[in-house]
């Protein structure tokens, strides 16, 4: 698994890249990559998004 707090750099390929929680696209070297964390029953959870638009769509759903 890719560390969600680190930059997605050259060492990330499609096989290890996170997927966008909205559209399912692999996020590889995306300058618009966003990670949204939250607490759920005492656990920290997170979702990856390939763009602000996908993040907004997820928030509205």
Biopython code that builds the backbone (N, CA, C, O; Angstrom):
import numpy as np
from Bio.PDB.StructureBuilder import StructureBuilder

atoms = [
    (1, "UNK", "N", (0.836, -1.183, 0.000)),
    (1, "UNK", "CA", (0.000, 0.000, 0.000)),
    (1, "UNK", "C", (0.880, 1.245, 0.000)),
    (1, "UNK", "O", (1.946, 1.268, 0.616)),
    (2, "UNK", "N", (0.429, 2.252, -0.682)),
    (2, "UNK", "CA", (1.131, 3.519, -0.739)),
    (2, "UNK", "C", (0.780, 4.327, 0.498)),
    (2, "UNK", "O", (-0.387, 4.402, 0.881)),
    (3, "UNK", "N", (1.783, 4.935, 1.128)),
    (3, "UNK", "CA", (1.566, 5.785, 2.295)),
    (3, "UNK", "C", (0.721, 6.991, 1.867)),
    (3, "UNK", "O", (1.178, 7.776, 1.035)),
    (4, "UNK", "N", (-0.495, 7.169, 2.406)),
    (4, "UNK", "CA", (-1.358, 8.259, 1.958)),
    (4, "UNK", "C", (-0.855, 9.640, 2.323)),
    (4, "UNK", "O", (-1.373, 10.632, 1.812)),
    (5, "UNK", "N", (0.148, 9.735, 3.200)),
    (5, "UNK", "CA", (0.668, 11.038, 3.584)),
    (5, "UNK", "C", (1.866, 11.457, 2.745)),
    (5, "UNK", "O", (2.354, 12.577, 2.895)),
    (6, "UNK", "N", (2.349, 10.588, 1.870)),
    (6, "UNK", "CA", (3.528, 10.930, 1.076)),
    (6, "UNK", "C", (3.125, 11.345, -0.328)),
    (6, "UNK", "O", (2.018, 11.054, -0.781)),
    (7, "UNK", "N", (4.031, 12.023, -1.007)),
    (7, "UNK", "CA", (3.795, 12.409, -2.394)),
    (7, "UNK", "C", (3.805, 11.177, -3.273)),
    (7, "UNK", "O", (4.533, 10.220, -3.009)),
    (8, "UNK", "N", (3.001, 11.201, -4.312)),
    (8, "UNK", "CA", (3.022, 10.122, -5.297)),
    (8, "UNK", "C", (4.043, 10.503, -6.349)),
    (8, "UNK", "O", (3.764, 11.320, -7.227)),
    (9, "UNK", "N", (5.209, 9.922, -6.263)),
    (9, "UNK", "CA", (6.300, 10.280, -7.149)),
    (9, "UNK", "C", (6.564, 9.251, -8.209)),
    (9, "UNK", "O", (5.701, 8.439, -8.542)),
    (10, "UNK", "N", (7.773, 9.292, -8.741)),
    (10, "UNK", "CA", (8.167, 8.416, -9.838)),
    (10, "UNK", "C", (8.180, 6.946, -9.463)),
    (10, "UNK", "O", (8.089, 6.089, -10.341)),
    (11, "UNK", "N", (8.290, 6.631, -8.167)),
    (11, "UNK", "CA", (8.396, 5.236, -7.761)),
    (11, "UNK", "C", (7.046, 4.526, -7.662)),
    (11, "UNK", "O", (6.999, 3.353, -7.290)),
    (12, "UNK", "N", (5.945, 5.211, -7.989)),
    (12, "UNK", "CA", (4.618, 4.613, -7.944)),
    (12, "UNK", "C", (4.184, 4.263, -9.365)),
    (12, "UNK", "O", (4.168, 5.109, -10.259)),
    (13, "UNK", "N", (3.833, 2.989, -9.543)),
    (13, "UNK", "CA", (3.315, 2.597, -10.848)),
    (13, "UNK", "C", (1.849, 2.207, -10.693)),
    (13, "UNK", "O", (1.320, 2.232, -9.582)),
    (14, "UNK", "N", (1.192, 1.847, -11.786)),
    (14, "UNK", "CA", (-0.239, 1.554, -11.727)),
    (14, "UNK", "C", (-0.584, 0.396, -10.806)),
    (14, "UNK", "O", (-1.675, 0.370, -10.237)),
    (15, "UNK", "N", (0.312, -0.553, -10.650)),
    (15, "UNK", "CA", (-0.002, -1.715, -9.814)),
    (15, "UNK", "C", (-0.057, -1.372, -8.319)),
    (15, "UNK", "O", (-0.711, -2.079, -7.552)),
    (16, "UNK", "N", (0.614, -0.306, -7.901)),
    (16, "UNK", "CA", (0.617, 0.069, -6.489)),
    (16, "UNK", "C", (-0.075, 1.408, -6.222)),
    (16, "UNK", "O", (-0.185, 1.828, -5.070)),
    (17, "UNK", "N", (-0.534, 2.072, -7.265)),
    (17, "UNK", "CA", (-1.165, 3.379, -7.109)),
    (17, "UNK", "C", (-2.563, 3.247, -6.505)),
    (17, "UNK", "O", (-3.265, 2.270, -6.766)),
    (18, "UNK", "N", (-2.964, 4.230, -5.697)),
    (18, "UNK", "CA", (-4.328, 4.206, -5.156)),
    (18, "UNK", "C", (-5.330, 4.513, -6.259)),
    (18, "UNK", "O", (-4.981, 5.093, -7.287)),
    (19, "UNK", "N", (-6.586, 4.116, -6.032)),
    (19, "UNK", "CA", (-7.660, 4.404, -6.978)),
    (19, "UNK", "C", (-8.511, 5.537, -6.445)),
    (19, "UNK", "O", (-8.693, 5.668, -5.235)),
    (20, "UNK", "N", (-9.031, 6.352, -7.342)),
    (20, "UNK", "CA", (-9.950, 7.421, -6.978)),
    (20, "UNK", "C", (-11.225, 6.791, -6.421)),
    (20, "UNK", "O", (-11.787, 5.881, -7.031)),
    (21, "UNK", "N", (-11.684, 7.276, -5.258)),
    (21, "UNK", "CA", (-12.875, 6.723, -4.606)),
    (21, "UNK", "C", (-14.151, 7.006, -5.394)),
    (21, "UNK", "O", (-15.169, 6.351, -5.168)),
    (22, "UNK", "N", (-14.114, 7.970, -6.315)),
    (22, "UNK", "CA", (-15.305, 8.317, -7.085)),
    (22, "UNK", "C", (-15.330, 7.648, -8.450)),
    (22, "UNK", "O", (-16.299, 6.971, -8.794)),
    (23, "UNK", "N", (-14.260, 7.833, -9.237)),
    (23, "UNK", "CA", (-14.282, 7.338, -10.624)),
    (23, "UNK", "C", (-13.512, 6.036, -10.815)),
    (23, "UNK", "O", (-13.658, 5.379, -11.846)),
    (24, "UNK", "N", (-12.688, 5.651, -9.826)),
    (24, "UNK", "CA", (-11.956, 4.398, -9.913)),
    (24, "UNK", "C", (-10.667, 4.444, -10.710)),
    (24, "UNK", "O", (-9.989, 3.425, -10.842)),
    (25, "UNK", "N", (-10.312, 5.607, -11.246)),
    (25, "UNK", "CA", (-9.060, 5.738, -12.004)),
    (25, "UNK", "C", (-7.864, 5.596, -11.068)),
    (25, "UNK", "O", (-7.900, 6.046, -9.923)),
    (26, "UNK", "N", (-6.810, 4.967, -11.570)),
    (26, "UNK", "CA", (-5.557, 4.889, -10.815)),
    (26, "UNK", "C", (-4.940, 6.278, -10.749)),
    (26, "UNK", "O", (-4.955, 7.009, -11.739)),
    (27, "UNK", "N", (-4.401, 6.648, -9.605)),
    (27, "UNK", "CA", (-3.804, 7.966, -9.416)),
    (27, "UNK", "C", (-2.287, 7.821, -9.465)),
    (27, "UNK", "O", (-1.651, 7.406, -8.497)),
    (28, "UNK", "N", (-1.734, 8.172, -10.607)),
    (28, "UNK", "CA", (-0.293, 8.074, -10.825)),
    (28, "UNK", "C", (0.213, 9.452, -11.227)),
    (28, "UNK", "O", (-0.181, 9.978, -12.268)),
    (29, "UNK", "N", (1.078, 10.037, -10.415)),
    (29, "UNK", "CA", (1.693, 11.342, -10.665)),
    (29, "UNK", "C", (0.664, 12.403, -11.005)),
    (29, "UNK", "O", (0.841, 13.152, -11.966)),
    (30, "UNK", "N", (-0.400, 12.476, -10.236)),
    (30, "UNK", "CA", (-1.451, 13.451, -10.477)),
    (30, "UNK", "C", (-1.214, 14.696, -9.635)),
    (30, "UNK", "O", (-1.138, 14.607, -8.409)),
    (31, "UNK", "N", (-1.097, 15.861, -10.280)),
    (31, "UNK", "CA", (-0.906, 17.089, -9.502)),
    (31, "UNK", "C", (-2.168, 17.498, -8.747)),
    (31, "UNK", "O", (-2.106, 18.349, -7.860)),
    (32, "UNK", "N", (-3.309, 16.905, -9.084)),
    (32, "UNK", "CA", (-4.560, 17.249, -8.412)),
    (32, "UNK", "C", (-5.006, 16.176, -7.433)),
    (32, "UNK", "O", (-6.157, 16.180, -6.998)),
    (33, "UNK", "N", (-4.119, 15.260, -7.079)),
    (33, "UNK", "CA", (-4.428, 14.181, -6.135)),
    (33, "UNK", "C", (-4.809, 14.768, -4.780)),
    (33, "UNK", "O", (-4.111, 15.632, -4.249)),
    (34, "UNK", "N", (-5.921, 14.290, -4.226)),
    (34, "UNK", "CA", (-6.375, 14.728, -2.911)),
    (34, "UNK", "C", (-6.628, 13.504, -2.037)),
    (34, "UNK", "O", (-7.054, 12.459, -2.528)),
    (35, "UNK", "N", (-6.365, 13.639, -0.749)),
    (35, "UNK", "CA", (-6.663, 12.592, 0.226)),
    (35, "UNK", "C", (-7.531, 13.227, 1.303)),
    (35, "UNK", "O", (-7.185, 14.271, 1.855)),
    (36, "UNK", "N", (-8.670, 12.583, 1.602)),
    (36, "UNK", "CA", (-9.579, 13.081, 2.625)),
    (36, "UNK", "C", (-9.607, 12.093, 3.788)),
    (36, "UNK", "O", (-10.064, 10.961, 3.628)),
    (37, "UNK", "N", (-9.119, 12.514, 4.960)),
    (37, "UNK", "CA", (-9.165, 11.649, 6.149)),
    (37, "UNK", "C", (-10.358, 11.991, 7.036)),
    (37, "UNK", "O", (-10.874, 13.107, 6.990)),
    (38, "UNK", "N", (-10.796, 11.017, 7.851)),
    (38, "UNK", "CA", (-11.821, 11.240, 8.854)),
    (38, "UNK", "C", (-11.714, 10.171, 9.929)),
    (38, "UNK", "O", (-11.071, 9.140, 9.734)),
    (39, "UNK", "N", (-12.351, 10.427, 11.065)),
    (39, "UNK", "CA", (-12.382, 9.454, 12.154)),
    (39, "UNK", "C", (-13.672, 8.658, 12.071)),
    (39, "UNK", "O", (-14.745, 9.216, 11.838)),
    (40, "UNK", "N", (-13.561, 7.352, 12.264)),
    (40, "UNK", "CA", (-14.715, 6.459, 12.205)),
    (40, "UNK", "C", (-14.591, 5.460, 13.356)),
    (40, "UNK", "O", (-13.849, 4.482, 13.261)),
    (41, "UNK", "N", (-15.315, 5.713, 14.430)),
    (41, "UNK", "CA", (-15.266, 4.809, 15.579)),
    (41, "UNK", "C", (-13.878, 4.663, 16.173)),
    (41, "UNK", "O", (-13.488, 3.567, 16.577)),
    (42, "UNK", "N", (-13.128, 5.755, 16.231)),
    (42, "UNK", "CA", (-11.796, 5.726, 16.807)),
    (42, "UNK", "C", (-10.700, 5.329, 15.827)),
    (42, "UNK", "O", (-9.524, 5.325, 16.193)),
    (43, "UNK", "N", (-11.057, 4.996, 14.596)),
    (43, "UNK", "CA", (-10.068, 4.657, 13.557)),
    (43, "UNK", "C", (-9.976, 5.788, 12.552)),
    (43, "UNK", "O", (-10.981, 6.419, 12.225)),
    (44, "UNK", "N", (-8.786, 6.042, 12.068)),
    (44, "UNK", "CA", (-8.601, 7.024, 11.015)),
    (44, "UNK", "C", (-8.794, 6.313, 9.682)),
    (44, "UNK", "O", (-8.156, 5.297, 9.410)),
    (45, "UNK", "N", (-9.670, 6.851, 8.866)),
    (45, "UNK", "CA", (-9.911, 6.306, 7.529)),
    (45, "UNK", "C", (-9.585, 7.390, 6.513)),
    (45, "UNK", "O", (-9.492, 8.565, 6.869)),
    (46, "UNK", "N", (-9.412, 7.013, 5.265)),
    (46, "UNK", "CA", (-9.118, 7.995, 4.231)),
    (46, "UNK", "C", (-9.590, 7.495, 2.869)),
    (46, "UNK", "O", (-9.775, 6.297, 2.656)),
    (47, "UNK", "N", (-9.778, 8.433, 1.968)),
    (47, "UNK", "CA", (-10.109, 8.133, 0.580)),
    (47, "UNK", "C", (-9.227, 8.993, -0.313)),
    (47, "UNK", "O", (-8.916, 10.138, 0.014)),
    (48, "UNK", "N", (-8.833, 8.425, -1.442)),
    (48, "UNK", "CA", (-8.044, 9.139, -2.438)),
    (48, "UNK", "C", (-8.966, 9.635, -3.548)),
    (48, "UNK", "O", (-9.948, 8.978, -3.895)),
    (49, "UNK", "N", (-8.637, 10.801, -4.099)),
    (49, "UNK", "CA", (-9.396, 11.378, -5.210)),
    (49, "UNK", "C", (-8.426, 11.913, -6.254)),
    (49, "UNK", "O", (-7.381, 12.466, -5.912)),
    (50, "UNK", "N", (-8.773, 11.749, -7.526)),
    (50, "UNK", "CA", (-7.883, 12.192, -8.603)),
    (50, "UNK", "C", (-8.034, 13.676, -8.901)),
    (50, "UNK", "O", (-7.180, 14.259, -9.571)),
    (51, "UNK", "N", (-9.106, 14.299, -8.414)),
    (51, "UNK", "CA", (-9.324, 15.727, -8.689)),
    (51, "UNK", "C", (-10.263, 16.318, -7.642)),
    (51, "UNK", "O", (-10.911, 15.595, -6.884)),
    (52, "UNK", "N", (-10.320, 17.626, -7.617)),
    (52, "UNK", "CA", (-11.254, 18.308, -6.717)),
    (52, "UNK", "C", (-12.695, 17.990, -7.106)),
    (52, "UNK", "O", (-13.565, 17.904, -6.239)),
    (53, "UNK", "N", (-12.955, 17.815, -8.398)),
    (53, "UNK", "CA", (-14.303, 17.500, -8.868)),
    (53, "UNK", "C", (-14.762, 16.138, -8.335)),
    (53, "UNK", "O", (-15.896, 16.001, -7.875)),
    (54, "UNK", "N", (-13.889, 15.138, -8.396)),
    (54, "UNK", "CA", (-14.241, 13.818, -7.869)),
    (54, "UNK", "C", (-14.451, 13.872, -6.363)),
    (54, "UNK", "O", (-15.345, 13.211, -5.836)),
    (55, "UNK", "N", (-13.641, 14.647, -5.676)),
    (55, "UNK", "CA", (-13.815, 14.797, -4.220)),
    (55, "UNK", "C", (-15.154, 15.446, -3.923)),
    (55, "UNK", "O", (-15.862, 15.007, -3.017)),
    (56, "UNK", "N", (-15.515, 16.480, -4.667)),
    (56, "UNK", "CA", (-16.794, 17.155, -4.463)),
    (56, "UNK", "C", (-17.965, 16.207, -4.757)),
    (56, "UNK", "O", (-18.950, 16.193, -4.018)),
    (57, "UNK", "N", (-17.860, 15.424, -5.821)),
    (57, "UNK", "CA", (-18.916, 14.446, -6.156)),
    (57, "UNK", "C", (-19.086, 13.433, -5.041)),
    (57, "UNK", "O", (-20.214, 13.060, -4.718)),
    (58, "UNK", "N", (-17.985, 12.976, -4.442)),
    (58, "UNK", "CA", (-18.035, 12.001, -3.346)),
    (58, "UNK", "C", (-18.712, 12.614, -2.120)),
    (58, "UNK", "O", (-19.519, 11.958, -1.461)),
    (59, "UNK", "N", (-18.380, 13.883, -1.812)),
    (59, "UNK", "CA", (-18.969, 14.570, -0.665)),
    (59, "UNK", "C", (-20.476, 14.742, -0.824)),
    (59, "UNK", "O", (-21.213, 14.724, 0.162)),
    (60, "UNK", "N", (-20.934, 14.910, -2.065)),
    (60, "UNK", "CA", (-22.354, 15.130, -2.313)),
    (60, "UNK", "C", (-23.148, 13.837, -2.267)),
    (60, "UNK", "O", (-24.366, 13.853, -2.091)),
    (61, "UNK", "N", (-22.441, 12.696, -2.430)),
    (61, "UNK", "CA", (-23.124, 11.404, -2.502)),
    (61, "UNK", "C", (-23.513, 10.871, -1.231)),
    (61, "UNK", "O", (-24.096, 9.788, -1.167)),
]
sb = StructureBuilder()
sb.init_structure("model")
sb.init_model(0)
sb.init_chain("A")
sb.init_seg("    ")
for serial, (resi, resn, name, xyz) in enumerate(atoms, 1):
    if name == "N":
        sb.init_residue(resn, " ", resi, " ")
    sb.init_atom(name, np.array(xyz, "f"), 0.0, 1.0, " ", f" {name:<3s}", serial, name[0])
structure = sb.get_structure()
